[in-house]
Amino acid sequence: MKNYRNISCVALAAMAFAGHAMAQEQVVKIGQTGPLSGPNAFAGKDNENGVRLAIEELNAKKIVVGGKTLKFVQVSEDDQCDAKAGVAAAQKLVDDNVKFVMGPYCSGVAIPASRVYSQGDTLVSTVGTNPKVTQGGYKNLFRIIASDNQIGSAMAVYAAKVLKATKVGVIDDRTAFGQGVAEEFVKEAKKQGLTVVGQEFTTDKSVDFQPILTRLKAQEPQAIFFGGYAPQAAPMVRQMKGLGMSAKLLGGDTLCSPEMGKIGGDAVNDVVYCAQGGTMLDKAAGGAAFKAKFKKRFNLDPDAYAASFYDQLMFIGEGIEKTGSVDPNKVAGYLYKNSYKGAVGTYSYDDKGNMTQAPITVSTFKNAAPTPLASY
């Protein structure tokens, strides 16, 4: 009987200790919203992995705030790159008392969802590139890459100065992102003395571009800028090849994805040129190390924005640690006033939440894989 009593006492003590340990832990929810289904799911899942990697590293650091060890927990929502679904996802995260959200991926979601997040007193870090994303006047909203005006204008300069084009065509998919980046390209193209020989429109669901490509082919552009996403750009470039067009296909960050090569095959090689925010991952100071640990953890190469989401969440973690608070307003205040050197660049923000240093990398495709050419 004595032995049983001793065992019971030990068990009770262990339970009491475990309860005490749990009481000393505080959960911090990290929301992640992006397209986890549909044609852009590859991007949403890549972003999700970037966030997950940062969460695992932050948990390993065992950050203590107010005497409690923080446990970061990922809460993912599928916004489908759709405004209505994105607003619903935002409301769900706010209702779940999530105070830090990584995403959205699509500008068309980020613009309407930003109001919901602002009303929920949530700190948001998005890769939505349309300038309107940060023009709503909402606090604690950060764009963690270059904006459309930087990306679109960079491709216009590249078309004129490097590709030596004189005539260009433009196609956009009428989404907030596609239309915005195309407008910025046209503005800069005209400043560079390029002639815009035609502007055509499609949708982010289309797969047949023969009619608009045929019209543009008659105008003989040396390059066509497409404001849209990889699931449309890849079949578009294949159809350009089928029509015997020699024009290059230019685009923004969404075309700098391995998905282009997976869908477009050899048709993308030395034909597709794209610009995305950030420096070349392989040449950035911490880029190679990030790529290696991402590959080890997920058995995948990082796509366009995994590193950006990883970097920003590590910056947020630093803000929590330095301020000794998980209050999003205090953490945002730290982000506005400080800078952070991440795997793919230095993160610092103006009062509107735009990056003060936003380098651009231009890439093409070799062997159906994106290959960086230069950073500006």
N, C-alpha and C positions, 0 to 999 in steps of 0.2 A: 504493500500500500504506500510505503514511504517513497519508493521509486516513482510510482505513478504521480504522487503529489509533486515531486521534484520536476518531473517531466511537464506537468501541468503548469507549474510556476514558470518554467523556462519558456513554454509556449506562450503564456500570457504576456510575459515580458517582451518576447519577440514581437507579438502582435501590437503591444503598446508602442514599442520602438518604431515599427513600420508605420503605425498611425501617425506618430509624431513626425516621421520623415515626410509622409505625404502632406501633412499640414504645412511643412516648410517648403513646399513646391507650388509654384504659380504657373498656370497654363497661359500662354500667350498665343492666340490664334492668328495664323498668317493666311489670309485669303488669297486665292489664286483664281483668276477668271480669264478664260480664253476659249477658243474653239476646240473642244475635246471630242467633237464629232463633226462629220461633214468633210468637205474637201480640204479645209485648212487645219484639220485635226493634227497633222504632223507638226505644225507650228505651236499649237496650244500645248501639246504633250512635251515638246522641247522646252518651252517656257516653264512648264510644270516641273520638269526635271532640274532645271537651273535653280528654281526655288527650293526644291527638295534637297539639293546638294548643300545649299546655304543653311537650311534648317538643321541638317545633320551636323554641320560644322559648328553652328551656334550652340546646339545642345551639348556638343562635346566640350565647349568652353565653360559650361556651367556658370553662366552669368548670374550673379546674385543682386537682387533689387529688394530693398526693404527687408533684408534678412531671409528672403525666400529665393531658392534656386529656380530660375525660369525654365520652363519646358515649352519649347516652340512646337506647335502642332499645325500641320497644313490642312486647310479646308478648301477644296477645289470645287468650282462651279463651271459648268459648260454653258458659255454664253452664245455659242454657235456662230459667232461673228454677226449676230442679228440684234438690231436695236431693241426690239421688244423683249427678246430672251435675255439680253444683257441687262436691261433695267430690272427685270425680275430677279436675275442672279444677284445684282447689286442689293436689291431690297432684302433678299434672303440673307446675304452676308451681314448687312446692317442689323437685321432683326436678330441674328445670331451673336450680336455684340462683337463682331470682328472689327478691330480698329486699324489693322494694317492689311492693305490689299495690293497684290502684285498683278498688274493687268489693268485694263483689257489690252488685247492684242490689236483689235481693229478700231480705227478712229470712229467708225459709225456706231460703235458701242460706247466708246470712251466719252464721246460728246454728251449724249443724253444721260448716261449713267453717272457722270460726274456730279450732277445735282443731287442724286440720291446719296452718294457717298459724302458729299459736303453736309447734307442735312443729318447724316449719321455720325458726323464728327470723326471721319475715317481718313487716314493717311493713304493716299493712292500713288502708285508708281506704275506708269503706263508706257508702252511703246507706240501708242497712237500718235501718228506723225502730223495729222492735219493741224495747221496753226490754230484752228478754232478750239482745239482741245484745251489749250491753256489761256484762252481768251474769255472764258466764262467768269473770271474773277473769283474762282473758288480757291480757298486756301488749302494748303497741305496736299496739293496735286502736283506731282513731279513727272516731267517727260524725261525718260532716262536715256534717250538717244537724240539724234538730230531730227529736226522737223522737216516737213515737206518742202518749205521754201529753201532749205539748205540742200536737201536731196535732189529735188527737181532742178534747181538752178545748177547744181554741180554737174548733172548729166548734160545739160545744155552746153555748158562750158566745155565739157569733155568732147561732145559731138563736134563742136566748132574747132577747138584747138588741137585735139589729138586725132580724132577720126577725120578731120578736115571736110566734114559734110557742109554742103551749102543749102540743100533742100531737105526738109524733114516733114514727116507726117505724124499725126497724133491720134491715139485711140484711148478712150477711158471708159471704165466700166460703170460710171455714174454712182459709185459708192463715195462716201465722204473722203476716204483715202485716195481712191483712184482719181476722182475729179480734182481734188486739192493738189496732188502732186503733178498732175498734167497741166493744171493752170500755171503752176510755178515754172514748169519746164517751158511753156509757151512764152511767158514773160521774159525769161532770161534768154531764150532762143532769139527773140526779136532784138534784144539788146546786143547780142553777139553777131547780129547781121544775117542770121539764118532766115530762109524763107519757109514759112509753114504752108505747105502746098495742100493740106487737107486735114480736117479734124472729123473723126468718126466716133461713134458711141456704141457700146455694147452693154452687157450686164455681167454680173459676177456669177451667173448660172449658165451662160452661153458656152457652146462647144463648136459652133459653126461660124467661122469668120470669113468665109470665102467672099461674100458680097462686098464687105467693107475693104478687104484686102485687094480685091480686084479693082475697086475704085481708086485706092491709093496707088496701086501699081502703075496705073495710067499716068500718074503725076510724076513718076520716076524719083521718089525720094531716096536719098542715100541711107537714111535712118528713119525708123519709126519708133516713137516713144509710146509705151503702153502704161497707162495708169491703172493698175489692177494687180491681181494675185497670180501666183504660179499655176494653179489649176486651169486658168484660162490662157496664160502666156505660153505654156508649154505646147498645147495643141495649136496655138496661133503660129508659133514659129515653124512647126511641122507643115502647116498649111501654106506658109510663106514659101517654104522650100518646094512644096508641090506645085506652086504657081510660078516657080522659076524666078522668084524675087531675090535680088542680091543685097537688099537693104539689111542693115543691122537692126536688131530689136533692142531698144533701150528701155530701162525701167528703174524703179526704185528698189528699196530694200527687200520687198516681197519676192522679187525675181532672183535674189541672191541665195536661193535655197537649193539644197541637193535635190529637192522634189522636182525642180526644173529638169534636171538630167534624167531622173527616174521616169518622168512622163514623156519628155521631149526627145530623149535618146541623143544620137549623134547630131541631130538637127540644131542643137543649141551650141555646139562647139564653134568658138570664134565668131559667133553670130549674136549671141545675147550678151549685153553689157549692162551692168546694174550698179547702183550706188547704195550703200547702206551706212548708217551711223556707226562710228567707232573706227578704231585702227585695225589693221590686219591681225587676226588672232595669233597666227604663228610668229609674227614679228613684234607683237606687244610684249612688254617686259614680263608679264605673268601669263601670257596667252598660251604658251606651250605647256606650262604646268597645269593650267586649268583644263586644257584639252585632254591631257593625259589622265587626270583624275576623273574627269567626266566619263571618258571612255572606260576606265576601270570600273566605275560605279554602275554604269548603265549599258555597257557594251555597245555604245553608239557614239558617233561623233556629234559634237554640239552643232545645232543649226544656227540660224541668224541671231537669236536673242537670249539663248540660255545664259551666256556669260554676263550680259547686261543685267538680267534679273538677279543672278547670283551676286554680282557686285553690289547692286543697290540694296539687296537685303542684308548683306554684310555691313554696308554703310549704316543701315537702320539699326542693326545689332550694336554697332559702335555707338550710335546715338543713344540707345537705351542704356548702355553701360556707362557712358560718360555723364548722362543726365541723372542716372539713378532712378529712371522712371519709365513706365510703359504708357504714359499719357501721350497720345499721338501729337498733341499740340506742342508739348515740350520736345519730343523727338524731332518733329518737323522744324522747330526753331533751331535745333542743332544742325540739321541738314542745310538750312538756308544760310547759316553762318560759317560752315566749315566745308572742307573738301576731303575727298577720299580717293586714294590711288588704288584702283581695282585691277582686275586681270586684263581688262581691255581699254583702260583709260582712266582719266581723272574726273571724278564726279563733283561738280559744284553747280549751284543753281542761282538764277536771278530771282527777283521777288515774284515773278509769275510762274516759277517752277520750270523754266527752260534751262538747259545746260549752258553754262557760260563758255565751256570749251567742248565743241561737238565736232570732232574730226569725221571725215567722210572717206570711205574706202570704195574704190571702183574695182569691180571684178569682171572677168569673162568666164567662159567655160572651156575646160580642156578635158577630154575623155569623159564628157558628160558630168564633170564635177566643177563646182565653182572654184575659180583660181584668182586670187587677188592680184591686181596689177600695180596699184599705187594708192597711197593715202594722202589726203590733202587737208 
